[in-house]
Amino acid sequence: MSPRARGSEYMEWAKTRSQARFNLASSGVAELPTSELPFRIEDVELTGPSFYGYPPLQERLARKAGVAPECVVAATGTSMANFLALAAFLEPGDEALIEAPAYGPLVDAASYLGADVRRFPRRAEDAFAIDPDRVRSALTPRTRAIVLSNLHNPSSALVDNGTLQRIGALARSVRARVIVDEVYLDALFERAPPSAFTLDPERFVVTSSLTKAYGLGGLRCGWIVADPESARRIWRLNDLFGVVPAHAAERLSIVALEHLPKVAARAKALLDANRATLQRFFDGRAELEVPPLRAGMIAFPRLRRGDVDTLCAVLREKHETTVVPGRFFGMGDHFRISYGCLPATLAGGLQGLGAALDALG
Ligand SMILES: Cc1ncc(COP(=O)(O)O)c(C=O)c1O
């Protein structure tokens, strides 16, 4: 077993190295300007009755998720939601079976909790679809959590319900849970399928937030959906971590949820336009191999020849542009590019990327 993680290499890089004029590394939709969230000062209070959830926010999150309020645990972003969900189902020495490639902090958090981390592959050749047979091969009687993201970070691949059901059945066979990080699922907007939780509430635990698909990262409004008994356990665990959230953020989250259709329309228009721009760029670059862009706000192309770290260095030094090197996902010949930014940022970044690819030869 490798030593327990004490942090996230990826997160440290994201906080200290991804900022740039043309930042195609950060994964959310461009922040909604505060002035576009129509709140009045009376909507904000510093202190309120938030113990095991602030009831008006619980109601709205439950309505959004289509579940009862007792299934919802509010959390600081999907980050804390993931940590709490993993902590609720993993004891030291248990096995966590996590997709590869994966969002690094999921792996690091499981490792920090003392889990023995095993991986199941999502292969580039399969456009990062999950093959349940590969999950089965990696499963053991010690597996307590199967962990995946839907849409997938880094590829944005959608996991269909049939596959989720097969994974649920595998989990049931060893009495494990399936933890699904759905932070990007809302980026499908009206095409979004129901949450995996609805497939089997006893088996699936899902995490999400308003941070990515809506440009509301600063609110840190996240949540877990779990069966009521697990939700109660997770609230109790949270007494050791977040305890209570910033109430002003809870109040503003309610305003955001009330205006979500409008916020979503802005995000969708931005993503649709940017996705078309990026697809046109990819269509003209034979040195990149990438499945057609269908959903989400990130893509994970493979550089057919040349070195990705060199490409990233040239991008940063000569073109004020950042993308995420694939080594953070264990796939050094890929890189992750985000397109939730403003169109001018995407255009500037792609100009730099085109020039850097030309220079690689
Ligand atoms: C798959 C995944 N989960 C969770 C997060 C963190 O989300 P949040 O900002 O809601 O904490 C990210 C951020 O990039 C992510 O990609």
The ligand as a MOL file (V3000), in Angstrom:
LIG
                    3D

  0  0  0     0  0            999 V3000
M  V30 BEGIN CTAB
M  V30 COUNTS 16 16 0 0 0
M  V30 BEGIN ATOM
M  V30 1 C -14.7560 15.9420 -10.7170 0
M  V30 2 C -14.6450 17.1180 -9.7930 0
M  V30 3 N -15.1630 17.0260 -8.5790 0
M  V30 4 C -15.0960 18.0530 -7.7120 0
M  V30 5 C -14.4890 19.2430 -8.0440 0
M  V30 6 C -14.4610 20.3540 -7.0370 0
M  V30 7 O -15.6740 21.0190 -7.1280 0
M  V30 8 P -16.1070 22.1840 -6.1480 0
M  V30 9 O -15.5600 23.4370 -6.7160 0
M  V30 10 O -17.6040 22.1450 -6.1990 0
M  V30 11 O -15.5750 21.9030 -4.7930 0
M  V30 12 C -13.9230 19.3790 -9.3030 0
M  V30 13 C -13.2340 20.6160 -9.6690 0
M  V30 14 O -12.5660 20.7400 -10.6470 0
M  V30 15 C -14.0110 18.2900 -10.1960 0
M  V30 16 O -13.4980 18.3860 -11.4240 0
M  V30 END ATOM
M  V30 BEGIN BOND
M  V30 1 1 1 2
M  V30 2 1 2 3
M  V30 3 2 2 15
M  V30 4 2 3 4
M  V30 5 1 4 5
M  V30 6 1 5 6
M  V30 7 2 5 12
M  V30 8 1 6 7
M  V30 9 1 7 8
M  V30 10 2 8 9
M  V30 11 1 8 10
M  V30 12 1 8 11
M  V30 13 1 12 13
M  V30 14 1 12 15
M  V30 15 2 13 14
M  V30 16 1 15 16
M  V30 END BOND
M  V30 END CTAB
M  END
